[in-house]
Amino acid sequence: MIYTVTLNPALDRTLYVESLVPGQSCRVRREARYAGGKGIDVSRALREVGSDSVALGLVGGFDGKELEGRLLLAGVACRFTHIANETRTNVIIQDESKGAETALLARGPEVQPSELMDFLDMLEKLPDMNFLVISGSLPPGLTPEVYSRMVTIGNERRARVVLDTTGDALRQGIHARPAVIKPNRFELADLAGRELADVRAISEYAKTLLDQVETVLVSMGADGIVMVTRDRVFHARPPKVTVKSTVGAGDCSVAGFVHGLVVGDSNTDALRRAVATGTAATLNAGTGLCRCADIDTILPEVTVVEVKQ
């Protein structure tokens, strides 16, 4: 079974307006609401491509109940730990005249130590853990050490752990030896403490992490993904597409990579699938994610080349 973890989930509200002008009132033309958060987006994308998963995390209040209900109605299994405080709501404003989006991201509810331990106790007892995908930011009240503990639990359960977070949470998580990490190029540069100007610089730094991590996936937006393993480096590029939104694209890439491994793809073919799935997400505005028809169209057009060291 694939389990995804989102410690700071959100209800995502996408508001579509004809034109957003600062300081002026504007009428909302339509609205969409989704269960959001990086691990939840991975589960939603896995559902679309045909892999079952269970979404885990911390939810609270009426918004937490709505989030859980929306996931269940979408066919995504979930097993959340309930907390006292209210789940956050993010607002994404789509300016249809400019084709631009503005995201207003809430901080999230404070989590109590006892609530954290309820979650970790549950995580340790989950059955049939084959993959554990840990994604996203920490809610108030938790420290980066929580990520290290979750990675350790996944390793003790003999799962392949995929870690997709940033900053100190990424640093702490790497020390616990996840199988895969997926920073974007800027998050990897932050980890390195210096600019990583090109694919060669990215791959050279990523190789220094391979004593703790099996595979480093570095997402580069329209330039695709660089995959660094102990033996080889590959760069997969998508075709050019008209981007409507980048919300959830990285999470869809993670879902595509994990799905590829589940169905028996090689690492290289899973990389190609990751790029196609992430690119497919950019074709949908707001918090809509990837669609299988788009993935199938894009997949043959993804190019993969080996980066010689």
ChimeraX commands (.cxc) that place a marker at each C-alpha (Angstrom):
marker #1 position 0.00,0.00,0.00 radius 0.5
marker #1 position 1.06,3.59,-0.67 radius 0.5
marker #1 position 0.59,5.98,2.24 radius 0.5
marker #1 position 0.89,9.74,1.85 radius 0.5
marker #1 position 1.43,12.14,4.74 radius 0.5
marker #1 position 0.27,15.76,4.87 radius 0.5
marker #1 position 0.78,17.28,8.31 radius 0.5
marker #1 position -0.55,20.70,7.27 radius 0.5
marker #1 position -3.43,20.03,4.85 radius 0.5
marker #1 position -5.78,22.72,3.58 radius 0.5
marker #1 position -9.07,23.35,1.92 radius 0.5
marker #1 position -8.13,24.99,-1.36 radius 0.5
marker #1 position -10.66,27.53,-2.68 radius 0.5
marker #1 position -10.08,28.67,-6.25 radius 0.5
marker #1 position -11.88,31.90,-7.17 radius 0.5
marker #1 position -12.17,32.79,-10.86 radius 0.5
marker #1 position -12.44,36.52,-11.60 radius 0.5
marker #1 position -12.54,38.37,-14.90 radius 0.5
marker #1 position -9.86,40.82,-13.79 radius 0.5
marker #1 position -8.08,41.32,-10.47 radius 0.5
marker #1 position -7.25,44.98,-9.79 radius 0.5
marker #1 position -5.64,45.80,-6.41 radius 0.5
marker #1 position -7.78,48.15,-4.36 radius 0.5
marker #1 position -10.94,47.51,-6.37 radius 0.5
marker #1 position -13.89,45.18,-5.85 radius 0.5
marker #1 position -14.31,42.38,-8.36 radius 0.5
marker #1 position -17.02,39.82,-8.84 radius 0.5
marker #1 position -16.26,36.11,-8.50 radius 0.5
marker #1 position -17.47,34.38,-11.66 radius 0.5
marker #1 position -17.20,30.86,-10.28 radius 0.5
marker #1 position -15.58,28.95,-7.45 radius 0.5
marker #1 position -14.09,25.49,-6.90 radius 0.5
marker #1 position -13.12,23.79,-3.63 radius 0.5
marker #1 position -10.69,20.90,-3.22 radius 0.5
marker #1 position -8.97,18.97,-0.48 radius 0.5
marker #1 position -5.41,20.28,-0.68 radius 0.5
marker #1 position -1.91,19.87,0.66 radius 0.5
marker #1 position 1.08,18.27,-1.01 radius 0.5
marker #1 position 0.62,14.68,0.17 radius 0.5
marker #1 position -3.11,14.89,-0.46 radius 0.5
marker #1 position -2.39,16.09,-4.01 radius 0.5
marker #1 position -0.12,13.05,-4.45 radius 0.5
marker #1 position -3.01,10.79,-3.36 radius 0.5
marker #1 position -5.45,12.56,-5.69 radius 0.5
marker #1 position -3.04,12.16,-8.60 radius 0.5
marker #1 position -2.38,8.50,-7.74 radius 0.5
marker #1 position -6.13,7.92,-7.82 radius 0.5
marker #1 position -6.28,9.47,-11.31 radius 0.5
marker #1 position -3.49,7.27,-12.70 radius 0.5
marker #1 position -4.84,4.08,-11.13 radius 0.5
marker #1 position -2.79,3.46,-7.97 radius 0.5
marker #1 position -4.51,3.10,-4.62 radius 0.5
marker #1 position -3.22,5.05,-1.64 radius 0.5
marker #1 position -4.31,6.14,1.81 radius 0.5
marker #1 position -3.98,9.82,2.73 radius 0.5
marker #1 position -2.76,10.47,6.26 radius 0.5
marker #1 position -2.38,13.68,8.21 radius 0.5
marker #1 position -3.84,16.03,10.78 radius 0.5
marker #1 position -7.27,17.64,10.34 radius 0.5
marker #1 position -9.57,19.59,12.64 radius 0.5
marker #1 position -12.85,21.47,12.87 radius 0.5
marker #1 position -15.57,21.92,10.25 radius 0.5
marker #1 position -13.05,22.61,7.48 radius 0.5
marker #1 position -11.22,19.41,8.39 radius 0.5
marker #1 position -14.47,17.47,8.09 radius 0.5
marker #1 position -15.18,19.03,4.70 radius 0.5
marker #1 position -11.66,18.18,3.52 radius 0.5
marker #1 position -12.07,14.56,4.59 radius 0.5
marker #1 position -15.51,14.33,3.01 radius 0.5
marker #1 position -14.30,15.76,-0.30 radius 0.5
marker #1 position -11.51,13.18,-0.44 radius 0.5
marker #1 position -13.90,10.31,0.26 radius 0.5
marker #1 position -16.32,11.54,-2.41 radius 0.5
marker #1 position -13.40,11.68,-4.85 radius 0.5
marker #1 position -12.58,8.04,-4.12 radius 0.5
marker #1 position -9.40,8.73,-2.13 radius 0.5
marker #1 position -9.09,6.62,1.01 radius 0.5
marker #1 position -7.96,8.54,4.09 radius 0.5
marker #1 position -7.17,7.93,7.73 radius 0.5
marker #1 position -6.65,11.27,9.40 radius 0.5
marker #1 position -5.75,12.05,12.99 radius 0.5
marker #1 position -8.15,14.64,14.38 radius 0.5
marker #1 position -6.87,17.70,16.21 radius 0.5
marker #1 position -8.61,20.42,18.23 radius 0.5
marker #1 position -7.82,23.39,15.98 radius 0.5
marker #1 position -9.32,24.25,12.60 radius 0.5
marker #1 position -7.77,23.07,9.32 radius 0.5
marker #1 position -6.52,26.01,7.24 radius 0.5
marker #1 position -8.05,27.34,4.03 radius 0.5
marker #1 position -5.93,28.54,1.09 radius 0.5
marker #1 position -7.34,30.90,-1.51 radius 0.5
marker #1 position -6.17,30.81,-5.14 radius 0.5
marker #1 position -7.38,33.69,-7.33 radius 0.5
marker #1 position -7.43,33.06,-11.07 radius 0.5
marker #1 position -7.34,36.29,-13.11 radius 0.5
marker #1 position -8.85,35.11,-16.40 radius 0.5
marker #1 position -8.04,38.28,-18.34 radius 0.5
marker #1 position -4.31,37.98,-17.63 radius 0.5
marker #1 position -4.07,34.21,-17.25 radius 0.5
marker #1 position -2.41,34.80,-13.87 radius 0.5
marker #1 position -2.95,33.24,-10.47 radius 0.5
marker #1 position -2.43,34.59,-6.97 radius 0.5
marker #1 position -2.19,32.15,-4.06 radius 0.5
marker #1 position -2.96,33.23,-0.48 radius 0.5
marker #1 position -1.55,30.50,1.75 radius 0.5
marker #1 position -2.71,30.24,5.36 radius 0.5
marker #1 position -0.30,29.34,8.16 radius 0.5
marker #1 position -2.23,26.42,9.57 radius 0.5
marker #1 position -3.48,25.27,13.00 radius 0.5
marker #1 position -1.23,24.74,16.00 radius 0.5
marker #1 position -0.70,21.05,16.78 radius 0.5
marker #1 position -0.33,19.83,20.35 radius 0.5
marker #1 position 2.34,17.26,21.33 radius 0.5
marker #1 position -0.30,14.71,22.32 radius 0.5
marker #1 position -1.95,15.05,18.89 radius 0.5
marker #1 position 1.40,14.47,17.19 radius 0.5
marker #1 position 1.98,11.32,19.25 radius 0.5
marker #1 position -1.49,10.01,18.35 radius 0.5
marker #1 position -0.51,10.39,14.69 radius 0.5
marker #1 position 2.91,8.74,15.08 radius 0.5
marker #1 position 1.42,5.84,17.06 radius 0.5
marker #1 position -1.04,5.25,14.22 radius 0.5
marker #1 position 1.75,5.49,11.61 radius 0.5
marker #1 position 3.76,2.79,13.36 radius 0.5
marker #1 position 0.81,0.36,13.22 radius 0.5
marker #1 position -0.35,0.75,9.62 radius 0.5
marker #1 position -0.52,-2.52,7.64 radius 0.5
marker #1 position 1.28,-3.35,4.40 radius 0.5
marker #1 position 3.36,-0.19,4.05 radius 0.5
marker #1 position 5.19,-0.41,0.70 radius 0.5
marker #1 position 5.64,3.31,0.01 radius 0.5
marker #1 position 5.51,6.25,2.42 radius 0.5
marker #1 position 5.33,9.66,0.74 radius 0.5
marker #1 position 5.98,12.53,3.16 radius 0.5
marker #1 position 5.23,15.95,1.71 radius 0.5
marker #1 position 4.74,19.57,2.55 radius 0.5
marker #1 position 5.21,22.09,5.31 radius 0.5
marker #1 position 5.01,21.76,9.08 radius 0.5
marker #1 position 2.07,23.23,10.95 radius 0.5
marker #1 position 2.75,25.52,13.94 radius 0.5
marker #1 position 3.80,23.65,17.05 radius 0.5
marker #1 position 5.90,21.00,15.26 radius 0.5
marker #1 position 9.65,20.96,14.59 radius 0.5
marker #1 position 11.68,19.49,11.68 radius 0.5
marker #1 position 12.63,16.48,13.80 radius 0.5
marker #1 position 9.12,15.16,13.11 radius 0.5
marker #1 position 10.15,14.47,9.50 radius 0.5
marker #1 position 13.20,12.53,10.63 radius 0.5
marker #1 position 10.99,10.42,12.90 radius 0.5
marker #1 position 8.49,9.67,10.13 radius 0.5
marker #1 position 11.29,8.63,7.74 radius 0.5
marker #1 position 12.69,6.34,10.44 radius 0.5
marker #1 position 9.28,4.75,10.98 radius 0.5
marker #1 position 8.94,4.15,7.23 radius 0.5
marker #1 position 12.39,2.55,7.08 radius 0.5
marker #1 position 11.61,0.35,10.08 radius 0.5
marker #1 position 8.49,-0.80,8.25 radius 0.5
marker #1 position 10.66,-1.61,5.16 radius 0.5
marker #1 position 8.81,0.94,3.03 radius 0.5
marker #1 position 10.36,3.04,0.28 radius 0.5
marker #1 position 10.21,6.52,1.75 radius 0.5
marker #1 position 9.80,9.52,-0.57 radius 0.5
marker #1 position 10.47,12.90,1.05 radius 0.5
marker #1 position 9.29,16.14,-0.55 radius 0.5
marker #1 position 9.77,19.10,1.76 radius 0.5
marker #1 position 12.05,22.11,2.20 radius 0.5
marker #1 position 14.55,23.84,4.46 radius 0.5
marker #1 position 15.30,22.39,7.88 radius 0.5
marker #1 position 12.63,19.70,7.48 radius 0.5
marker #1 position 14.48,18.44,4.39 radius 0.5
marker #1 position 17.85,18.61,6.17 radius 0.5
marker #1 position 16.55,16.64,9.14 radius 0.5
marker #1 position 14.70,14.16,6.97 radius 0.5
marker #1 position 17.76,13.37,4.85 radius 0.5
marker #1 position 19.70,12.34,7.97 radius 0.5
marker #1 position 17.13,9.57,8.52 radius 0.5
marker #1 position 17.93,8.13,5.04 radius 0.5
marker #1 position 14.79,8.29,2.86 radius 0.5
marker #1 position 14.95,6.36,-0.41 radius 0.5
marker #1 position 14.00,9.35,-2.58 radius 0.5
marker #1 position 13.98,13.12,-2.13 radius 0.5
marker #1 position 12.36,15.56,-4.57 radius 0.5
marker #1 position 13.46,19.15,-4.06 radius 0.5
marker #1 position 13.05,21.71,-6.82 radius 0.5
marker #1 position 16.19,23.43,-8.08 radius 0.5
marker #1 position 15.80,26.36,-5.65 radius 0.5
marker #1 position 15.21,24.12,-2.65 radius 0.5
marker #1 position 18.32,22.11,-3.56 radius 0.5
marker #1 position 20.32,25.34,-3.86 radius 0.5
marker #1 position 19.10,26.35,-0.41 radius 0.5
marker #1 position 20.23,22.97,0.91 radius 0.5
marker #1 position 23.62,23.45,-0.76 radius 0.5
marker #1 position 23.98,27.00,0.53 radius 0.5
marker #1 position 24.95,28.27,-2.91 radius 0.5
marker #1 position 23.59,28.85,-6.39 radius 0.5
marker #1 position 23.37,25.79,-8.63 radius 0.5
marker #1 position 23.48,27.39,-12.05 radius 0.5
marker #1 position 22.97,24.43,-14.39 radius 0.5
marker #1 position 22.28,20.71,-14.66 radius 0.5
marker #1 position 25.92,19.83,-14.11 radius 0.5
marker #1 position 26.11,21.84,-10.88 radius 0.5
marker #1 position 22.79,20.36,-9.71 radius 0.5
marker #1 position 23.91,16.80,-10.38 radius 0.5
marker #1 position 27.34,17.30,-8.79 radius 0.5
marker #1 position 25.81,18.56,-5.55 radius 0.5
marker #1 position 23.06,15.93,-5.58 radius 0.5
marker #1 position 25.73,13.23,-5.75 radius 0.5
marker #1 position 27.07,14.39,-2.37 radius 0.5
marker #1 position 23.73,13.32,-0.83 radius 0.5
marker #1 position 23.84,9.76,-2.13 radius 0.5
marker #1 position 25.50,8.42,1.00 radius 0.5
marker #1 position 22.14,9.07,2.70 radius 0.5
marker #1 position 19.62,8.92,-0.19 radius 0.5
marker #1 position 19.23,6.40,-3.03 radius 0.5
marker #1 position 17.67,8.76,-5.59 radius 0.5
marker #1 position 17.53,12.56,-5.90 radius 0.5
marker #1 position 14.82,13.98,-8.18 radius 0.5
marker #1 position 15.28,17.69,-8.86 radius 0.5
marker #1 position 12.29,19.38,-10.50 radius 0.5
marker #1 position 13.09,22.29,-12.81 radius 0.5
marker #1 position 9.71,23.55,-13.98 radius 0.5
marker #1 position 9.48,23.70,-17.77 radius 0.5
marker #1 position 13.00,22.19,-17.97 radius 0.5
marker #1 position 11.76,18.89,-16.54 radius 0.5
marker #1 position 13.43,16.75,-13.87 radius 0.5
marker #1 position 17.01,15.68,-13.22 radius 0.5
marker #1 position 17.35,12.23,-11.62 radius 0.5
marker #1 position 20.60,11.48,-9.81 radius 0.5
marker #1 position 21.49,7.97,-8.63 radius 0.5
marker #1 position 24.76,6.43,-7.55 radius 0.5
marker #1 position 25.57,5.14,-11.04 radius 0.5
marker #1 position 23.96,7.56,-13.50 radius 0.5
marker #1 position 22.32,10.95,-14.05 radius 0.5
marker #1 position 19.38,11.51,-16.38 radius 0.5
marker #1 position 17.60,14.65,-17.49 radius 0.5
marker #1 position 13.99,14.27,-18.66 radius 0.5
marker #1 position 12.33,17.17,-20.51 radius 0.5
marker #1 position 8.65,17.67,-21.33 radius 0.5
marker #1 position 7.27,19.04,-24.58 radius 0.5
marker #1 position 6.27,22.70,-24.65 radius 0.5
marker #1 position 2.72,23.22,-23.40 radius 0.5
marker #1 position 0.46,26.15,-22.59 radius 0.5
marker #1 position 0.64,26.42,-18.80 radius 0.5
marker #1 position -2.59,27.37,-17.03 radius 0.5
marker #1 position -1.44,26.69,-13.46 radius 0.5
marker #1 position 1.58,25.21,-11.70 radius 0.5
marker #1 position -0.38,24.35,-8.53 radius 0.5
marker #1 position 0.22,20.69,-7.65 radius 0.5
marker #1 position 2.57,19.99,-10.57 radius 0.5
marker #1 position 5.42,18.82,-8.34 radius 0.5
marker #1 position 3.08,16.60,-6.36 radius 0.5
marker #1 position 1.78,15.04,-9.57 radius 0.5
marker #1 position 5.39,14.37,-10.57 radius 0.5
marker #1 position 5.91,12.49,-7.30 radius 0.5
marker #1 position 2.72,10.52,-7.94 radius 0.5
marker #1 position 3.85,9.67,-11.47 radius 0.5
marker #1 position 7.25,8.45,-10.26 radius 0.5
marker #1 position 5.77,6.30,-7.47 radius 0.5
marker #1 position 3.09,4.91,-9.79 radius 0.5
marker #1 position 5.80,3.98,-12.29 radius 0.5
marker #1 position 7.70,2.03,-9.64 radius 0.5
marker #1 position 4.50,0.32,-8.49 radius 0.5
marker #1 position 3.70,-0.92,-12.02 radius 0.5
marker #1 position 7.27,-2.16,-12.55 radius 0.5
marker #1 position 8.85,0.65,-14.58 radius 0.5
marker #1 position 12.59,1.08,-14.54 radius 0.5
marker #1 position 13.84,4.21,-12.77 radius 0.5
marker #1 position 14.25,5.89,-16.15 radius 0.5
marker #1 position 10.72,5.07,-17.29 radius 0.5
marker #1 position 9.36,6.16,-13.90 radius 0.5
marker #1 position 11.22,9.44,-14.41 radius 0.5
marker #1 position 9.61,9.86,-17.83 radius 0.5
marker #1 position 6.21,9.19,-16.27 radius 0.5
marker #1 position 6.92,11.71,-13.50 radius 0.5
marker #1 position 7.61,14.45,-16.04 radius 0.5
marker #1 position 4.52,13.62,-18.08 radius 0.5
marker #1 position 2.28,13.58,-15.00 radius 0.5
marker #1 position 3.65,16.85,-13.64 radius 0.5
marker #1 position 3.33,18.53,-17.04 radius 0.5
marker #1 position -0.25,17.30,-17.39 radius 0.5
marker #1 position -1.09,19.10,-14.14 radius 0.5
marker #1 position -0.08,22.46,-15.65 radius 0.5
marker #1 position -2.79,22.15,-18.32 radius 0.5
marker #1 position -5.55,22.62,-15.72 radius 0.5
marker #1 position -6.28,25.95,-14.05 radius 0.5
marker #1 position -6.43,26.41,-10.29 radius 0.5
marker #1 position -6.26,23.35,-8.08 radius 0.5
marker #1 position -7.37,20.87,-10.73 radius 0.5
marker #1 position -4.64,18.24,-11.11 radius 0.5
marker #1 position -3.52,15.88,-13.87 radius 0.5
marker #1 position -5.79,13.90,-16.19 radius 0.5
marker #1 position -4.94,10.50,-17.66 radius 0.5
marker #1 position -5.77,11.57,-21.21 radius 0.5
marker #1 position -3.25,14.42,-20.99 radius 0.5
marker #1 position -0.59,12.15,-19.46 radius 0.5
marker #1 position -1.02,9.61,-22.27 radius 0.5
marker #1 position -0.60,12.38,-24.87 radius 0.5
marker #1 position 2.49,13.90,-23.23 radius 0.5
marker #1 position 4.32,10.68,-22.26 radius 0.5
marker #1 position 5.65,9.77,-25.75 radius 0.5
marker #1 position 6.96,13.33,-26.17 radius 0.5
marker #1 position 9.09,13.34,-23.02 radius 0.5
marker #1 position 12.79,13.12,-23.90 radius 0.5
marker #1 position 15.34,11.53,-21.57 radius 0.5
marker #1 position 19.09,11.97,-21.99 radius 0.5
marker #1 position 21.95,10.75,-19.85 radius 0.5
marker #1 position 24.08,13.51,-18.35 radius 0.5
marker #1 position 27.72,12.54,-18.69 radius 0.5
marker #1 position 29.86,13.36,-15.68 radius 0.5
marker link #1:1,2 radius 0.2
marker link #1:2,3 radius 0.2
marker link #1:3,4 radius 0.2
marker link #1:4,5 radius 0.2
marker link #1:5,6 radius 0.2
marker link #1:6,7 radius 0.2
marker link #1:7,8 radius 0.2
marker link #1:8,9 radius 0.2
marker link #1:9,10 radius 0.2
marker link #1:10,11 radius 0.2
marker link #1:11,12 radius 0.2
marker link #1:12,13 radius 0.2
marker link #1:13,14 radius 0.2
marker link #1:14,15 radius 0.2
marker link #1:15,16 radius 0.2
marker link #1:16,17 radius 0.2
marker link #1:17,18 radius 0.2
marker link #1:18,19 radius 0.2
marker link #1:19,20 radius 0.2
marker link #1:20,21 radius 0.2
marker link #1:21,22 radius 0.2
marker link #1:22,23 radius 0.2
marker link #1:23,24 radius 0.2
marker link #1:24,25 radius 0.2
marker link #1:25,26 radius 0.2
marker link #1:26,27 radius 0.2
marker link #1:27,28 radius 0.2
marker link #1:28,29 radius 0.2
marker link #1:29,30 radius 0.2
marker link #1:30,31 radius 0.2
marker link #1:31,32 radius 0.2
marker link #1:32,33 radius 0.2
marker link #1:33,34 radius 0.2
marker link #1:34,35 radius 0.2
marker link #1:35,36 radius 0.2
marker link #1:36,37 radius 0.2
marker link #1:37,38 radius 0.2
marker link #1:38,39 radius 0.2
marker link #1:39,40 radius 0.2
marker link #1:40,41 radius 0.2
marker link #1:41,42 radius 0.2
marker link #1:42,43 radius 0.2
marker link #1:43,44 radius 0.2
marker link #1:44,45 radius 0.2
marker link #1:45,46 radius 0.2
marker link #1:46,47 radius 0.2
marker link #1:47,48 radius 0.2
marker link #1:48,49 radius 0.2
marker link #1:49,50 radius 0.2
marker link #1:50,51 radius 0.2
marker link #1:51,52 radius 0.2
marker link #1:52,53 radius 0.2
marker link #1:53,54 radius 0.2
marker link #1:54,55 radius 0.2
marker link #1:55,56 radius 0.2
marker link #1:56,57 radius 0.2
marker link #1:57,58 radius 0.2
marker link #1:58,59 radius 0.2
marker link #1:59,60 radius 0.2
marker link #1:60,61 radius 0.2
marker link #1:61,62 radius 0.2
marker link #1:62,63 radius 0.2
marker link #1:63,64 radius 0.2
marker link #1:64,65 radius 0.2
marker link #1:65,66 radius 0.2
marker link #1:66,67 radius 0.2
marker link #1:67,68 radius 0.2
marker link #1:68,69 radius 0.2
marker link #1:69,70 radius 0.2
marker link #1:70,71 radius 0.2
marker link #1:71,72 radius 0.2
marker link #1:72,73 radius 0.2
marker link #1:73,74 radius 0.2
marker link #1:74,75 radius 0.2
marker link #1:75,76 radius 0.2
marker link #1:76,77 radius 0.2
marker link #1:77,78 radius 0.2
marker link #1:78,79 radius 0.2
marker link #1:79,80 radius 0.2
marker link #1:80,81 radius 0.2
marker link #1:81,82 radius 0.2
marker link #1:82,83 radius 0.2
marker link #1:83,84 radius 0.2
marker link #1:84,85 radius 0.2
marker link #1:85,86 radius 0.2
marker link #1:86,87 radius 0.2
marker link #1:87,88 radius 0.2
marker link #1:88,89 radius 0.2
marker link #1:89,90 radius 0.2
marker link #1:90,91 radius 0.2
marker link #1:91,92 radius 0.2
marker link #1:92,93 radius 0.2
marker link #1:93,94 radius 0.2
marker link #1:94,95 radius 0.2
marker link #1:95,96 radius 0.2
marker link #1:96,97 radius 0.2
marker link #1:97,98 radius 0.2
marker link #1:98,99 radius 0.2
marker link #1:99,100 radius 0.2
marker link #1:100,101 radius 0.2
marker link #1:101,102 radius 0.2
marker link #1:102,103 radius 0.2
marker link #1:103,104 radius 0.2
marker link #1:104,105 radius 0.2
marker link #1:105,106 radius 0.2
marker link #1:106,107 radius 0.2
marker link #1:107,108 radius 0.2
marker link #1:108,109 radius 0.2
marker link #1:109,110 radius 0.2
marker link #1:110,111 radius 0.2
marker link #1:111,112 radius 0.2
marker link #1:112,113 radius 0.2
marker link #1:113,114 radius 0.2
marker link #1:114,115 radius 0.2
marker link #1:115,116 radius 0.2
marker link #1:116,117 radius 0.2
marker link #1:117,118 radius 0.2
marker link #1:118,119 radius 0.2
marker link #1:119,120 radius 0.2
marker link #1:120,121 radius 0.2
marker link #1:121,122 radius 0.2
marker link #1:122,123 radius 0.2
marker link #1:123,124 radius 0.2
marker link #1:124,125 radius 0.2
marker link #1:125,126 radius 0.2
marker link #1:126,127 radius 0.2
marker link #1:127,128 radius 0.2
marker link #1:128,129 radius 0.2
marker link #1:129,130 radius 0.2
marker link #1:130,131 radius 0.2
marker link #1:131,132 radius 0.2
marker link #1:132,133 radius 0.2
marker link #1:133,134 radius 0.2
marker link #1:134,135 radius 0.2
marker link #1:135,136 radius 0.2
marker link #1:136,137 radius 0.2
marker link #1:137,138 radius 0.2
marker link #1:138,139 radius 0.2
marker link #1:139,140 radius 0.2
marker link #1:140,141 radius 0.2
marker link #1:141,142 radius 0.2
marker link #1:142,143 radius 0.2
marker link #1:143,144 radius 0.2
marker link #1:144,145 radius 0.2
marker link #1:145,146 radius 0.2
marker link #1:146,147 radius 0.2
marker link #1:147,148 radius 0.2
marker link #1:148,149 radius 0.2
marker link #1:149,150 radius 0.2
marker link #1:150,151 radius 0.2
marker link #1:151,152 radius 0.2
marker link #1:152,153 radius 0.2
marker link #1:153,154 radius 0.2
marker link #1:154,155 radius 0.2
marker link #1:155,156 radius 0.2
marker link #1:156,157 radius 0.2
marker link #1:157,158 radius 0.2
marker link #1:158,159 radius 0.2
marker link #1:159,160 radius 0.2
marker link #1:160,161 radius 0.2
marker link #1:161,162 radius 0.2
marker link #1:162,163 radius 0.2
marker link #1:163,164 radius 0.2
marker link #1:164,165 radius 0.2
marker link #1:165,166 radius 0.2
marker link #1:166,167 radius 0.2
marker link #1:167,168 radius 0.2
marker link #1:168,169 radius 0.2
marker link #1:169,170 radius 0.2
marker link #1:170,171 radius 0.2
marker link #1:171,172 radius 0.2
marker link #1:172,173 radius 0.2
marker link #1:173,174 radius 0.2
marker link #1:174,175 radius 0.2
marker link #1:175,176 radius 0.2
marker link #1:176,177 radius 0.2
marker link #1:177,178 radius 0.2
marker link #1:178,179 radius 0.2
marker link #1:179,180 radius 0.2
marker link #1:180,181 radius 0.2
marker link #1:181,182 radius 0.2
marker link #1:182,183 radius 0.2
marker link #1:183,184 radius 0.2
marker link #1:184,185 radius 0.2
marker link #1:185,186 radius 0.2
marker link #1:186,187 radius 0.2
marker link #1:187,188 radius 0.2
marker link #1:188,189 radius 0.2
marker link #1:189,190 radius 0.2
marker link #1:190,191 radius 0.2
marker link #1:191,192 radius 0.2
marker link #1:192,193 radius 0.2
marker link #1:193,194 radius 0.2
marker link #1:194,195 radius 0.2
marker link #1:195,196 radius 0.2
marker link #1:196,197 radius 0.2
marker link #1:197,198 radius 0.2
marker link #1:198,199 radius 0.2
marker link #1:199,200 radius 0.2
marker link #1:200,201 radius 0.2
marker link #1:201,202 radius 0.2
marker link #1:202,203 radius 0.2
marker link #1:203,204 radius 0.2
marker link #1:204,205 radius 0.2
marker link #1:205,206 radius 0.2
marker link #1:206,207 radius 0.2
marker link #1:207,208 radius 0.2
marker link #1:208,209 radius 0.2
marker link #1:209,210 radius 0.2
marker link #1:210,211 radius 0.2
marker link #1:211,212 radius 0.2
marker link #1:212,213 radius 0.2
marker link #1:213,214 radius 0.2
marker link #1:214,215 radius 0.2
marker link #1:215,216 radius 0.2
marker link #1:216,217 radius 0.2
marker link #1:217,218 radius 0.2
marker link #1:218,219 radius 0.2
marker link #1:219,220 radius 0.2
marker link #1:220,221 radius 0.2
marker link #1:221,222 radius 0.2
marker link #1:222,223 radius 0.2
marker link #1:223,224 radius 0.2
marker link #1:224,225 radius 0.2
marker link #1:225,226 radius 0.2
marker link #1:226,227 radius 0.2
marker link #1:227,228 radius 0.2
marker link #1:228,229 radius 0.2
marker link #1:229,230 radius 0.2
marker link #1:230,231 radius 0.2
marker link #1:231,232 radius 0.2
marker link #1:232,233 radius 0.2
marker link #1:233,234 radius 0.2
marker link #1:234,235 radius 0.2
marker link #1:235,236 radius 0.2
marker link #1:236,237 radius 0.2
marker link #1:237,238 radius 0.2
marker link #1:238,239 radius 0.2
marker link #1:239,240 radius 0.2
marker link #1:240,241 radius 0.2
marker link #1:241,242 radius 0.2
marker link #1:242,243 radius 0.2
marker link #1:243,244 radius 0.2
marker link #1:244,245 radius 0.2
marker link #1:245,246 radius 0.2
marker link #1:246,247 radius 0.2
marker link #1:247,248 radius 0.2
marker link #1:248,249 radius 0.2
marker link #1:249,250 radius 0.2
marker link #1:250,251 radius 0.2
marker link #1:251,252 radius 0.2
marker link #1:252,253 radius 0.2
marker link #1:253,254 radius 0.2
marker link #1:254,255 radius 0.2
marker link #1:255,256 radius 0.2
marker link #1:256,257 radius 0.2
marker link #1:257,258 radius 0.2
marker link #1:258,259 radius 0.2
marker link #1:259,260 radius 0.2
marker link #1:260,261 radius 0.2
marker link #1:261,262 radius 0.2
marker link #1:262,263 radius 0.2
marker link #1:263,264 radius 0.2
marker link #1:264,265 radius 0.2
marker link #1:265,266 radius 0.2
marker link #1:266,267 radius 0.2
marker link #1:267,268 radius 0.2
marker link #1:268,269 radius 0.2
marker link #1:269,270 radius 0.2
marker link #1:270,271 radius 0.2
marker link #1:271,272 radius 0.2
marker link #1:272,273 radius 0.2
marker link #1:273,274 radius 0.2
marker link #1:274,275 radius 0.2
marker link #1:275,276 radius 0.2
marker link #1:276,277 radius 0.2
marker link #1:277,278 radius 0.2
marker link #1:278,279 radius 0.2
marker link #1:279,280 radius 0.2
marker link #1:280,281 radius 0.2
marker link #1:281,282 radius 0.2
marker link #1:282,283 radius 0.2
marker link #1:283,284 radius 0.2
marker link #1:284,285 radius 0.2
marker link #1:285,286 radius 0.2
marker link #1:286,287 radius 0.2
marker link #1:287,288 radius 0.2
marker link #1:288,289 radius 0.2
marker link #1:289,290 radius 0.2
marker link #1:290,291 radius 0.2
marker link #1:291,292 radius 0.2
marker link #1:292,293 radius 0.2
marker link #1:293,294 radius 0.2
marker link #1:294,295 radius 0.2
marker link #1:295,296 radius 0.2
marker link #1:296,297 radius 0.2
marker link #1:297,298 radius 0.2
marker link #1:298,299 radius 0.2
marker link #1:299,300 radius 0.2
marker link #1:300,301 radius 0.2
marker link #1:301,302 radius 0.2
marker link #1:302,303 radius 0.2
marker link #1:303,304 radius 0.2
marker link #1:304,305 radius 0.2
marker link #1:305,306 radius 0.2
marker link #1:306,307 radius 0.2
marker link #1:307,308 radius 0.2
marker link #1:308,309 radius 0.2
view
